[in-house]
Amino acid sequence: MNIDTQRAIDRYIGTIICRLFSLIHRVFKKDAATHNPQRILVILLSEMGALVLAGPMLQRLKEKFPRAALHVVLFEKNREVARLLGLVPPGNILVIDDRSMGTFVRGAVRLFFTMRKIKFDVVIDCELFSRISSIFSFLSGAVVRVGFHPHTQEGLYRGNFMNRPVLYNPYHHISRQFITLAEAVDSITSPRAKRSTTEDTLQLPPLAFAAAEIEAARRRLYQRAPSIKGRQLVLIYPGGGLLPIRAWPVDYYCQLTEKLLSRGYAVGVIGLAQDKTVAGSILERAAHECCVDLTGYTATVQELMQIFHFASLLITNDGGPGHFAAMTPIATIIFYGPETPALYGPLDEKAVVFYLGLSCSPCLTAYNHRKSPCDGDNVCLKMIEPDRVLEKALEILES
């Protein structure tokens, strides 16, 4: 489903429904203390990277409520990432297919009946700006509903039926805020879960693949591109995904690729099948046998992460690949501009972030539905020069 269509439905129809549910909550208000919940539902309808950033929160819920059955709701396309994280049993992953309006509506109806059948005690809505997730929270029937709330701030209206409302704080990393949602389940402060965040553990367990799996992935890649065998492999992800404004200029990727190839490195362009046009322009410019198109090559995120185990460096726009890399040995360079690493930076000590922090950056926020006022001229990324990136890349590769 087109992202602008999603925004329009969420803004106009979602607002009306949220106001209606707020009225119902006010009239039939029911709230009960839940110290030992048996069934917890976490709603995570964001991009794949958000699932990775929610990992510490899911781990905290398991520690805090060890007897509770933990479930998650996410889009079908993100099921594999949730399975790889391993923090929720595969049978507890509830999905909605958002490829079209029809599949979304059918999935939402199925989700409603599934939630009612399971009878959740607690629902935690991790979305910042989406009203559909708060609607699902209300329809879940859970006695305790946790979610972000503006309190005295303007905007971000998602109804007033969350009985564990958490203050959204754009100055704290989102992983810390997700943990605050977990702590709000049994909190009695106002706003909920007033706590120190300095002791939060923002670490992800590494993904363990058998040596034979990684070697098999290496052999498959060399069969596809024998020219890169024996060279250090640099992966680049030039795609912008749903938000193209987050992409470093393709011309800069071309310049960087040419200079890496001239120094004897191999370059692989990764991405989805729809990124082949961008990849084609880079390969055409490079005109080198050691620059290979890997867009659409990996059928699953798991296969991509296996390649991360033997590639030397990933250079990527802000998005899923940079967050997946945090659970693998690969070093990473990530570009930020329209969004800030202070809020969405990778949970990865070996990652290098390029972020200039211009007067207008970040421009994608919870308050504008991630719709940038920028006219497409993302100066915040264009000012990150290829030579600076090359210098850092060579420092990583040669060390």
C-alpha positions in Angstrom: 0.0 0.0 0.0 1.3 3.5 -0.9 2.8 5.3 2.1 0.9 8.5 1.3 -2.3 6.5 1.2 -1.5 5.0 4.6 -0.8 8.5 6.0 -4.1 9.9 4.7 -6.2 7.0 6.1 -4.4 7.2 9.4 -4.8 10.9 9.7 -8.5 11.3 8.7 -10.2 8.0 9.4 -7.8 7.1 12.3 -8.4 10.4 14.1 -12.2 9.9 14.1 -11.9 6.3 15.4 -9.5 7.4 18.1 -11.9 10.1 19.3 -14.7 7.6 19.3 -12.7 5.0 21.3 -11.6 7.8 23.7 -15.3 8.6 24.4 -16.1 4.9 25.0 -13.1 4.6 27.4 -14.3 7.6 29.3 -17.8 6.2 29.7 -16.9 2.6 30.4 -13.5 3.2 32.0 -12.0 -0.1 33.4 -8.5 -0.2 34.9 -7.0 -2.9 37.0 -3.5 -3.3 38.4 -1.6 -6.0 36.6 1.5 -7.1 38.5 1.8 -10.5 37.0 0.4 -10.5 33.5 0.1 -13.9 31.8 -0.2 -12.7 28.2 1.5 -9.6 26.8 1.1 -8.2 23.3 3.7 -5.8 21.7 2.6 -3.9 18.6 5.5 -3.1 16.2 4.3 -2.0 12.8 7.4 0.1 11.9 10.2 -0.8 9.5 12.5 -3.8 10.0 15.1 -1.7 11.8 12.7 -0.8 14.5 12.3 -4.5 15.4 16.1 -4.7 16.1 16.0 -1.5 18.2 13.1 -3.0 20.2 15.2 -6.0 21.1 16.3 -4.7 24.5 12.7 -3.9 25.4 11.6 -7.5 24.5 14.5 -8.8 26.6 13.5 -6.6 29.5 9.9 -7.8 29.4 11.1 -11.4 29.6 13.2 -10.5 32.6 10.4 -8.5 34.3 7.6 -10.9 33.6 9.2 -14.3 33.2 6.0 -16.3 33.4 4.2 -14.2 30.7 3.7 -15.4 27.2 5.1 -12.7 24.9 3.4 -12.0 21.5 4.2 -9.4 18.8 2.1 -7.9 16.0 4.0 -6.8 12.9 3.7 -6.6 9.1 4.2 -9.9 7.2 7.3 -8.6 5.5 9.0 -8.3 9.0 8.2 -11.8 10.2 11.6 -13.2 9.4 13.4 -10.5 11.3 11.3 -11.2 14.4 12.1 -14.9 14.0 15.8 -14.2 13.7 15.9 -12.1 16.8 14.5 -15.2 18.7 13.0 -13.2 21.6 9.5 -14.4 20.7 8.4 -17.9 19.9 7.5 -18.2 16.2 4.0 -19.2 17.1 3.5 -16.0 19.0 4.2 -13.8 16.0 1.0 -12.3 14.7 1.1 -10.7 11.2 -0.8 -8.3 8.9 -0.2 -8.2 5.2 0.0 -4.5 4.1 0.6 -5.0 0.4 -2.8 -3.7 -0.5 -5.8 -2.2 1.2 -7.7 -5.5 0.8 -5.1 -7.6 2.4 -4.6 -5.1 5.2 -8.4 -5.0 6.0 -8.6 -8.8 6.0 -5.5 -9.1 8.1 -6.9 -6.6 10.6 -10.1 -8.5 11.0 -8.2 -11.7 11.6 -6.0 -10.0 14.1 -9.1 -8.7 16.0 -10.5 -12.2 16.5 -7.1 -13.6 17.4 -6.5 -11.0 20.0 -9.9 -11.5 21.6 -9.3 -15.3 21.6 -6.0 -15.1 23.3 -7.3 -12.6 25.9 -4.3 -10.4 26.5 -3.7 -8.8 29.9 -1.3 -6.1 28.6 -0.8 -4.5 25.2 2.2 -2.3 24.5 2.0 0.0 21.5 5.5 0.9 20.3 4.4 3.2 17.5 5.1 7.0 17.7 2.8 8.4 15.1 0.5 5.7 13.8 -3.1 5.8 14.9 -3.9 2.3 13.6 -1.6 0.7 16.2 -3.4 2.6 19.0 -6.7 1.4 17.6 -5.5 -2.2 17.7 -4.5 -1.6 21.3 -8.0 -0.6 22.2 -9.5 -3.5 20.3 -7.2 -6.0 21.9 -9.4 -6.0 25.0 -6.3 -5.8 27.3 -7.0 -4.3 30.7 -3.6 -2.5 30.6 -2.8 -0.5 27.6 0.7 1.1 27.3 1.7 3.6 24.7 3.2 7.0 23.9 1.1 10.1 24.8 1.8 13.8 24.2 0.6 14.9 27.7 1.1 18.7 27.5 2.7 18.6 24.1 0.8 19.5 21.0 0.2 17.0 18.2 0.8 13.3 18.2 -3.0 12.7 18.9 -3.7 9.0 19.1 -6.7 9.0 21.5 -6.9 9.2 25.3 -7.6 5.6 26.1 -4.1 4.5 27.0 -4.2 3.9 30.8 -0.4 3.6 31.0 0.4 6.7 29.0 4.2 7.3 28.5 5.7 10.7 27.7 7.3 10.6 24.2 10.8 12.1 24.6 12.6 13.0 21.3 15.9 13.5 23.3 16.3 9.9 24.3 17.3 7.0 22.0 14.2 5.1 20.9 15.5 1.8 22.4 15.6 3.5 25.8 12.0 4.8 25.3 10.9 1.3 24.4 12.3 0.0 27.7 10.4 2.8 29.4 7.2 1.3 27.9 8.0 -2.0 29.5 8.6 -0.4 32.8 5.3 1.5 32.6 3.2 -1.7 32.8 3.2 -1.6 36.6 4.4 2.0 37.2 2.3 4.3 39.4 4.1 7.6 38.7 2.8 10.5 36.5 4.0 10.5 33.8 4.5 6.8 33.9 7.8 5.2 34.5 10.0 8.0 35.8 13.3 6.3 35.9 17.0 6.7 35.2 18.0 5.4 31.7 21.7 5.4 32.3 21.8 1.8 33.3 19.8 0.5 30.3 21.5 -2.4 28.6 21.4 -1.5 24.9 23.0 -4.6 23.5 21.9 -7.2 21.0 23.0 -10.8 21.2 25.0 -11.8 18.1 23.3 -14.1 15.7 25.0 -17.4 15.7 25.3 -19.2 12.3 27.1 -22.5 11.9 30.5 -22.2 10.2 29.2 -24.5 7.5 26.3 -22.2 6.8 28.6 -19.2 6.4 31.0 -21.1 4.2 28.1 -22.3 2.0 27.0 -18.7 1.6 30.6 -17.7 0.7 30.8 -20.5 -2.0 27.4 -19.5 -3.5 28.5 -15.9 -3.8 31.9 -16.8 -5.4 30.0 -19.0 -7.9 27.9 -16.1 -8.8 30.8 -13.6 -8.9 34.1 -15.5 -9.2 36.0 -12.3 -9.9 35.7 -11.1 -6.3 37.3 -14.2 -4.8 40.4 -13.3 -2.9 39.5 -9.7 -2.4 38.1 -7.9 0.6 34.4 -7.3 0.0 32.7 -3.9 0.6 28.9 -4.0 0.6 27.0 -0.8 -0.2 23.3 -0.2 0.2 22.3 2.9 -1.9 18.5 2.3 -1.7 16.2 4.7 0.1 13.4 2.2 0.8 10.1 3.8 1.7 11.8 7.1 2.4 14.2 8.0 -0.5 15.1 11.3 1.2 17.3 9.3 3.6 19.6 8.1 0.7 23.1 9.4 0.2 23.4 10.7 -3.4 23.9 7.9 -6.0 26.7 9.9 -7.6 28.6 9.8 -4.4 28.2 6.0 -4.2 29.6 5.9 -7.7 32.6 7.9 -6.8 33.2 5.9 -3.7 32.9 2.6 -5.6 35.4 3.7 -8.3 38.0 4.6 -5.7 37.5 1.4 -3.7 37.9 -0.7 -6.9 41.0 1.2 -7.9 42.6 0.2 -4.5 41.9 -3.5 -5.1 38.7 -4.0 -3.1 35.6 -5.7 -4.4 32.2 -3.9 -4.1 28.8 -5.6 -3.9 25.6 -3.5 -4.3 22.9 -4.9 -2.0 19.2 -4.2 -1.8 15.8 -5.4 -2.9 14.9 -6.3 -6.5 13.4 -2.8 -6.9 16.8 -1.3 -6.3 18.2 -2.8 -9.5 17.9 0.6 -11.3 20.1 2.3 -8.8 22.5 -0.7 -8.8 22.7 -0.6 -12.6 23.8 3.0 -12.6 26.6 2.3 -10.2 27.8 -0.8 -12.1 27.6 1.1 -15.4 29.7 3.9 -14.0 32.3 1.5 -12.4 32.6 -0.8 -15.5 34.6 -3.2 -13.4 34.3 -7.0 -13.0 34.8 -6.7 -9.2 31.7 -4.5 -8.9 28.7 -6.9 -8.6 25.0 -6.5 -8.5 23.6 -8.3 -5.4 20.2 -6.6 -5.4 17.6 -9.3 -5.1 20.3 -11.9 -4.7 19.5 -12.8 -1.1 16.0 -14.2 -0.8 15.9 -13.7 3.0 17.4 -11.4 5.6 19.1 -14.5 7.1 21.1 -15.0 3.8 22.1 -11.4 3.8 23.3 -11.6 7.4 25.4 -14.7 6.5 27.2 -12.6 3.9 27.8 -10.0 6.7 29.9 -12.6 8.4 32.6 -12.7 5.8 32.3 -9.3 4.1 34.7 -6.6 5.4 32.6 -3.5 5.5 29.0 -2.3 5.0 28.3 1.3 3.8 24.7 2.1 4.0 21.9 4.6 4.2 19.9 4.8 7.4 17.7 1.7 7.3 17.4 -2.0 8.1 20.8 -3.3 6.9 22.7 -1.0 9.3 20.7 -2.4 12.2 21.0 -6.0 11.1 24.8 -5.6 10.9 24.9 -4.9 14.7 24.3 -8.6 15.3 27.1 -9.7 13.0 30.9 -9.1 12.9 30.8 -6.7 10.0 32.0 -3.1 10.4 29.5 -0.4 9.3 29.4 3.2 8.0 25.9 4.7 8.2 24.6 8.0 6.8 22.1 10.0 8.8 20.5 13.4 8.1 16.7 13.4 7.7 16.7 11.3 10.9 19.1 11.5 13.8 21.4 8.8 15.3 20.7 10.3 18.7 17.2 8.7 18.4 17.7 5.9 15.9 21.4 5.1 15.9 22.5 1.5 15.7 23.1 -0.5 18.8 26.6 -1.3 17.6 29.9 0.0 19.0 31.8 -0.8 15.8 29.4 1.3 13.6 30.6 4.7 12.3 27.9 7.3 11.9 28.1 10.3 9.5 25.7 13.0 10.7 26.1 16.8 10.2 23.3 18.0 12.3 22.2 20.9 10.1 19.7 23.6 11.3 16.9 21.7 9.6 18.0 18.2 10.6 16.4 15.9 11.6 13.3 16.7 9.6 11.5 13.3 9.8 9.8 13.1 13.2 6.9 11.6 15.1 5.2 15.0 14.8 5.1 15.2 11.0 4.2 11.5 10.3 7.7 11.2 8.9 6.8 13.4 5.9 9.7 15.8 5.4 9.1 19.5 4.6 12.3 19.3 2.6 11.8 19.7 -1.2 13.9 16.6 -1.9 17.2 18.5 -1.8 18.7 16.6 1.1 21.6 18.9 1.7 22.2 17.2 5.1 23.5 14.2 3.1 24.9 15.9 0.1 27.4 17.7 2.3 28.9 14.4 3.4 31.7 14.3 0.8 32.8 10.9 -0.7 36.5 11.6 0.1 35.7 11.8 3.8 33.8 8.5 3.6 36.6 6.9 1.6 39.2 8.0 4.3 37.1 6.4 7.1 36.4 3.3 5.0 40.1 2.7 4.2 41.0 3.2 7.9 38.5 0.4 8.8 39.6 -1.9 6.0 43.3 -1.5 6.5 43.1 -2.0 10.3 
